[in-house]
Amino acid sequence: MIPAKANRKEPIPHDTVTYALRNRIERCFAKLKCSRRLATRYDKTSASYLGFIHIAAARLWTNQFVNRA
């Protein structure tokens, strides 16, 4: 559930932990879709598409360990 605006008269309760996790997942999908091959789905078989998803996810994961000065 997306939280209500701050200026709403009657705020709707929401779970902040679930919202934070949802936001993290959505940002991950946005980063994965930067790979043109994933966004346009060039692969014909589901196995090769899943394999490229694993490669793209591993590339995102390894970028966390690189020291960028």
ZASE-650520 format. One record per atom (N, C-alpha, C, O): chain; x, y, z; residue number from 1; atom name. Coordinates in Angstrom, 2 decimals. Layout:
N
(site A, (X, Y, Z), NUM, CA);
...
END
This chain:
69
(site A, (0.83, -1.17, 0.00), 1, N);
(site A, (0.00, 0.00, 0.00), 1, CA);
(site A, (0.88, 1.24, 0.00), 1, C);
(site A, (1.85, 1.32, 0.75), 1, O);
(site A, (0.53, 2.19, -0.82), 2, N);
(site A, (1.29, 3.43, -0.93), 2, CA);
(site A, (0.78, 4.39, 0.14), 2, C);
(site A, (-0.44, 4.52, 0.32), 2, O);
(site A, (1.67, 5.06, 0.87), 3, N);
(site A, (1.22, 5.97, 1.92), 3, CA);
(site A, (0.48, 7.18, 1.33), 3, C);
(site A, (0.71, 7.59, 0.19), 3, O);
(site A, (-0.41, 7.73, 2.14), 4, N);
(site A, (-1.18, 8.89, 1.73), 4, CA);
(site A, (-0.31, 10.14, 1.76), 4, C);
(site A, (0.78, 10.14, 2.34), 4, O);
(site A, (-0.80, 11.21, 1.14), 5, N);
(site A, (-0.09, 12.49, 1.17), 5, CA);
(site A, (-0.02, 13.02, 2.59), 5, C);
(site A, (-0.86, 12.70, 3.43), 5, O);
(site A, (0.99, 13.83, 2.84), 6, N);
(site A, (1.18, 14.37, 4.19), 6, CA);
(site A, (0.09, 15.35, 4.56), 6, C);
(site A, (-0.20, 15.52, 5.75), 6, O);
(site A, (-0.53, 16.01, 3.59), 7, N);
(site A, (-1.53, 17.03, 3.91), 7, CA);
(site A, (-2.96, 16.47, 3.92), 7, C);
(site A, (-3.92, 17.24, 3.93), 7, O);
(site A, (-3.11, 15.17, 3.92), 8, N);
(site A, (-4.44, 14.55, 3.96), 8, CA);
(site A, (-5.05, 14.73, 5.35), 8, C);
(site A, (-4.36, 14.57, 6.36), 8, O);
(site A, (-6.33, 15.07, 5.40), 9, N);
(site A, (-6.98, 15.34, 6.68), 9, CA);
(site A, (-7.10, 14.10, 7.54), 9, C);
(site A, (-6.83, 14.14, 8.74), 9, O);
(site A, (-7.49, 12.99, 6.94), 10, N);
(site A, (-7.59, 11.72, 7.66), 10, CA);
(site A, (-6.56, 10.75, 7.08), 10, C);
(site A, (-6.82, 10.12, 6.06), 10, O);
(site A, (-5.40, 10.63, 7.72), 11, N);
(site A, (-4.36, 9.75, 7.15), 11, CA);
(site A, (-4.78, 8.28, 7.16), 11, C);
(site A, (-5.37, 7.79, 8.12), 11, O);
(site A, (-4.46, 7.60, 6.09), 12, N);
(site A, (-4.75, 6.17, 5.98), 12, CA);
(site A, (-3.55, 5.41, 6.52), 12, C);
(site A, (-2.42, 5.66, 6.08), 12, O);
(site A, (-3.76, 4.50, 7.45), 13, N);
(site A, (-2.61, 3.76, 7.99), 13, CA);
(site A, (-2.00, 2.84, 6.93), 13, C);
(site A, (-2.71, 2.28, 6.10), 13, O);
(site A, (-0.68, 2.69, 6.98), 14, N);
(site A, (0.03, 1.80, 6.06), 14, CA);
(site A, (1.21, 1.18, 6.79), 14, C);
(site A, (1.69, 1.70, 7.80), 14, O);
(site A, (1.67, 0.07, 6.27), 15, N);
(site A, (2.79, -0.66, 6.86), 15, CA);
(site A, (4.08, -0.15, 6.24), 15, C);
(site A, (4.33, -0.36, 5.06), 15, O);
(site A, (4.91, 0.53, 7.03), 16, N);
(site A, (6.12, 1.14, 6.50), 16, CA);
(site A, (7.16, 0.10, 6.09), 16, C);
(site A, (7.90, 0.31, 5.13), 16, O);
(site A, (7.22, -1.01, 6.79), 17, N);
(site A, (8.20, -2.06, 6.45), 17, CA);
(site A, (7.86, -2.68, 5.10), 17, C);
(site A, (8.75, -2.86, 4.27), 17, O);
(site A, (6.61, -3.00, 4.88), 18, N);
(site A, (6.19, -3.58, 3.61), 18, CA);
(site A, (6.41, -2.60, 2.48), 18, C);
(site A, (6.83, -2.99, 1.39), 18, O);
(site A, (6.11, -1.32, 2.73), 19, N);
(site A, (6.30, -0.31, 1.70), 19, CA);
(site A, (7.77, -0.16, 1.34), 19, C);
(site A, (8.10, 0.01, 0.17), 19, O);
(site A, (8.66, -0.22, 2.33), 20, N);
(site A, (10.09, -0.10, 2.07), 20, CA);
(site A, (10.59, -1.29, 1.24), 20, C);
(site A, (11.40, -1.10, 0.33), 20, O);
(site A, (10.12, -2.48, 1.55), 21, N);
(site A, (10.52, -3.66, 0.77), 21, CA);
(site A, (9.98, -3.59, -0.66), 21, C);
(site A, (10.67, -3.96, -1.60), 21, O);
(site A, (8.75, -3.12, -0.81), 22, N);
(site A, (8.16, -2.97, -2.13), 22, CA);
(site A, (8.94, -1.97, -2.97), 22, C);
(site A, (9.17, -2.18, -4.16), 22, O);
(site A, (9.36, -0.88, -2.34), 23, N);
(site A, (10.14, 0.13, -3.02), 23, CA);
(site A, (11.47, -0.45, -3.48), 23, C);
(site A, (11.93, -0.16, -4.59), 23, O);
(site A, (12.10, -1.25, -2.65), 24, N);
(site A, (13.38, -1.86, -3.01), 24, CA);
(site A, (13.23, -2.79, -4.22), 24, C);
(site A, (14.08, -2.78, -5.11), 24, O);
(site A, (12.18, -3.57, -4.24), 25, N);
(site A, (11.92, -4.49, -5.36), 25, CA);
(site A, (11.67, -3.70, -6.64), 25, C);
(site A, (12.19, -4.06, -7.70), 25, O);
(site A, (10.88, -2.64, -6.56), 26, N);
(site A, (10.59, -1.84, -7.75), 26, CA);
(site A, (11.85, -1.17, -8.29), 26, C);
(site A, (12.02, -1.09, -9.50), 26, O);
(site A, (12.74, -0.70, -7.41), 27, N);
(site A, (13.99, -0.11, -7.87), 27, CA);
(site A, (14.88, -1.15, -8.52), 27, C);
(site A, (15.59, -0.84, -9.48), 27, O);
(site A, (14.85, -2.38, -8.01), 28, N);
(site A, (15.64, -3.46, -8.61), 28, CA);
(site A, (15.14, -3.76, -10.02), 28, C);
(site A, (15.95, -3.92, -10.94), 28, O);
(site A, (13.83, -3.84, -10.21), 29, N);
(site A, (13.27, -4.06, -11.54), 29, CA);
(site A, (13.62, -2.92, -12.48), 29, C);
(site A, (13.89, -3.15, -13.66), 29, O);
(site A, (13.62, -1.69, -11.99), 30, N);
(site A, (13.97, -0.55, -12.83), 30, CA);
(site A, (15.42, -0.64, -13.28), 30, C);
(site A, (15.74, -0.34, -14.43), 30, O);
(site A, (16.30, -1.07, -12.38), 31, N);
(site A, (17.71, -1.23, -12.77), 31, CA);
(site A, (17.90, -2.38, -13.74), 31, C);
(site A, (18.71, -2.29, -14.66), 31, O);
(site A, (17.14, -3.46, -13.55), 32, N);
(site A, (17.24, -4.58, -14.49), 32, CA);
(site A, (16.75, -4.19, -15.88), 32, C);
(site A, (17.29, -4.66, -16.88), 32, O);
(site A, (15.73, -3.34, -15.95), 33, N);
(site A, (15.19, -2.95, -17.24), 33, CA);
(site A, (16.09, -1.98, -17.99), 33, C);
(site A, (15.82, -1.66, -19.15), 33, O);
(site A, (17.16, -1.53, -17.35), 34, N);
(site A, (18.15, -0.71, -18.08), 34, CA);
(site A, (18.87, -1.56, -19.12), 34, C);
(site A, (19.40, -1.04, -20.09), 34, O);
(site A, (18.88, -2.87, -18.92), 35, N);
(site A, (19.42, -3.77, -19.92), 35, CA);
(site A, (18.41, -3.88, -21.05), 35, C);
(site A, (17.30, -4.37, -20.85), 35, O);
(site A, (18.78, -3.42, -22.22), 36, N);
(site A, (17.84, -3.37, -23.33), 36, CA);
(site A, (17.33, -4.75, -23.70), 36, C);
(site A, (16.17, -4.92, -24.10), 36, O);
(site A, (18.19, -5.74, -23.56), 37, N);
(site A, (17.81, -7.11, -23.92), 37, CA);
(site A, (16.68, -7.61, -23.02), 37, C);
(site A, (15.81, -8.35, -23.48), 37, O);
(site A, (16.69, -7.21, -21.76), 38, N);
(site A, (15.61, -7.62, -20.86), 38, CA);
(site A, (14.32, -6.85, -21.13), 38, C);
(site A, (13.23, -7.42, -21.12), 38, O);
(site A, (14.45, -5.57, -21.38), 39, N);
(site A, (13.27, -4.73, -21.55), 39, CA);
(site A, (12.49, -5.10, -22.81), 39, C);
(site A, (11.26, -5.05, -22.82), 39, O);
(site A, (13.20, -5.48, -23.86), 40, N);
(site A, (12.51, -5.79, -25.13), 40, CA);
(site A, (12.27, -7.28, -25.32), 40, C);
(site A, (11.58, -7.67, -26.26), 40, O);
(site A, (12.84, -8.11, -24.46), 41, N);
(site A, (12.66, -9.56, -24.50), 41, CA);
(site A, (13.06, -10.15, -25.85), 41, C);
(site A, (12.23, -10.69, -26.58), 41, O);
(site A, (14.36, -10.03, -26.17), 42, N);
(site A, (14.88, -10.56, -27.42), 42, CA);
(site A, (14.93, -12.09, -27.43), 42, C);
(site A, (14.82, -12.70, -28.50), 42, O);
(site A, (15.10, -12.72, -26.27), 43, N);
(site A, (15.28, -14.17, -26.21), 43, CA);
(site A, (13.98, -14.89, -26.57), 43, C);
(site A, (12.89, -14.47, -26.19), 43, O);
(site A, (14.13, -15.99, -27.30), 44, N);
(site A, (12.95, -16.74, -27.74), 44, CA);
(site A, (12.46, -17.72, -26.68), 44, C);
(site A, (11.26, -17.91, -26.52), 44, O);
(site A, (13.38, -18.35, -25.96), 45, N);
(site A, (12.97, -19.35, -24.97), 45, CA);
(site A, (12.99, -18.74, -23.57), 45, C);
(site A, (13.73, -17.80, -23.28), 45, O);
(site A, (12.17, -19.29, -22.72), 46, N);
(site A, (12.11, -18.79, -21.34), 46, CA);
(site A, (13.40, -19.12, -20.58), 46, C);
(site A, (13.79, -18.39, -19.67), 46, O);
(site A, (14.05, -20.23, -20.94), 47, N);
(site A, (15.30, -20.61, -20.26), 47, CA);
(site A, (16.41, -19.59, -20.55), 47, C);
(site A, (17.15, -19.22, -19.64), 47, O);
(site A, (16.52, -19.15, -21.79), 48, N);
(site A, (17.57, -18.18, -22.11), 48, CA);
(site A, (17.24, -16.81, -21.52), 48, C);
(site A, (18.14, -16.08, -21.11), 48, O);
(site A, (15.96, -16.45, -21.46), 49, N);
(site A, (15.55, -15.19, -20.84), 49, CA);
(site A, (15.88, -15.20, -19.35), 49, C);
(site A, (16.41, -14.23, -18.81), 49, O);
(site A, (15.56, -16.31, -18.68), 50, N);
(site A, (15.86, -16.44, -17.26), 50, CA);
(site A, (17.37, -16.42, -17.02), 50, C);
(site A, (17.84, -15.85, -16.03), 50, O);
(site A, (18.13, -17.03, -17.91), 51, N);
(site A, (19.58, -17.01, -17.79), 51, CA);
(site A, (20.12, -15.59, -17.86), 51, C);
(site A, (21.02, -15.23, -17.11), 51, O);
(site A, (19.58, -14.79, -18.78), 52, N);
(site A, (20.06, -13.41, -18.87), 52, CA);
(site A, (19.61, -12.58, -17.67), 52, C);
(site A, (20.31, -11.66, -17.26), 52, O);
(site A, (18.45, -12.90, -17.10), 53, N);
(site A, (18.04, -12.21, -15.87), 53, CA);
(site A, (19.05, -12.50, -14.77), 53, C);
(site A, (19.40, -11.61, -14.00), 53, O);
(site A, (19.51, -13.75, -14.68), 54, N);
(site A, (20.52, -14.10, -13.67), 54, CA);
(site A, (21.82, -13.34, -13.92), 54, C);
(site A, (22.46, -12.87, -12.98), 54, O);
(site A, (22.22, -13.23, -15.17), 55, N);
(site A, (23.45, -12.51, -15.50), 55, CA);
(site A, (23.32, -11.03, -15.13), 55, C);
(site A, (24.22, -10.46, -14.51), 55, O);
(site A, (22.20, -10.41, -15.49), 56, N);
(site A, (21.99, -9.00, -15.18), 56, CA);
(site A, (21.92, -8.76, -13.68), 56, C);
(site A, (22.45, -7.77, -13.18), 56, O);
(site A, (21.27, -9.67, -12.95), 57, N);
(site A, (21.18, -9.53, -11.49), 57, CA);
(site A, (22.55, -9.69, -10.85), 57, C);
(site A, (22.89, -8.98, -9.90), 57, O);
(site A, (23.34, -10.62, -11.35), 58, N);
(site A, (24.70, -10.80, -10.81), 58, CA);
(site A, (25.55, -9.57, -11.09), 58, C);
(site A, (26.37, -9.18, -10.26), 58, O);
(site A, (25.35, -8.96, -12.25), 59, N);
(site A, (26.10, -7.75, -12.58), 59, CA);
(site A, (25.72, -6.62, -11.64), 59, C);
(site A, (26.59, -5.86, -11.21), 59, O);
(site A, (24.43, -6.49, -11.33), 60, N);
(site A, (24.01, -5.47, -10.36), 60, CA);
(site A, (24.58, -5.75, -8.98), 60, C);
(site A, (24.99, -4.84, -8.27), 60, O);
(site A, (24.59, -7.03, -8.60), 61, N);
(site A, (25.08, -7.41, -7.28), 61, CA);
(site A, (26.57, -7.14, -7.14), 61, C);
(site A, (27.02, -6.67, -6.09), 61, O);
(site A, (27.35, -7.43, -8.19), 62, N);
(site A, (28.79, -7.23, -8.10), 62, CA);
(site A, (29.16, -5.75, -8.14), 62, C);
(site A, (30.24, -5.38, -7.68), 62, O);
(site A, (28.29, -4.90, -8.67), 63, N);
(site A, (28.58, -3.46, -8.68), 63, CA);
(site A, (28.63, -2.89, -7.27), 63, C);
(site A, (29.22, -1.84, -7.06), 63, O);
(site A, (28.02, -3.56, -6.31), 64, N);
(site A, (28.06, -3.08, -4.93), 64, CA);
(site A, (29.45, -3.22, -4.33), 64, C);
(site A, (29.79, -2.50, -3.40), 64, O);
(site A, (30.25, -4.14, -4.84), 65, N);
(site A, (31.56, -4.41, -4.27), 65, CA);
(site A, (32.69, -3.63, -4.92), 65, C);
(site A, (33.82, -3.66, -4.44), 65, O);
(site A, (32.39, -2.93, -5.99), 66, N);
(site A, (33.41, -2.19, -6.71), 66, CA);
(site A, (33.64, -0.86, -6.00), 66, C);
(site A, (32.69, -0.17, -5.64), 66, O);
(site A, (34.91, -0.52, -5.80), 67, N);
(site A, (35.25, 0.75, -5.16), 67, CA);
(site A, (35.28, 1.84, -6.22), 67, C);
(site A, (36.18, 1.89, -7.05), 67, O);
(site A, (34.28, 2.69, -6.16), 68, N);
(site A, (34.20, 3.78, -7.13), 68, CA);
(site A, (34.70, 5.06, -6.47), 68, C);
(site A, (34.12, 5.53, -5.50), 68, O);
(site A, (35.78, 5.60, -7.02), 69, N);
(site A, (36.35, 6.82, -6.44), 69, CA);
(site A, (35.87, 8.05, -7.15), 69, C);
(site A, (36.26, 9.16, -6.79), 69, O);
END
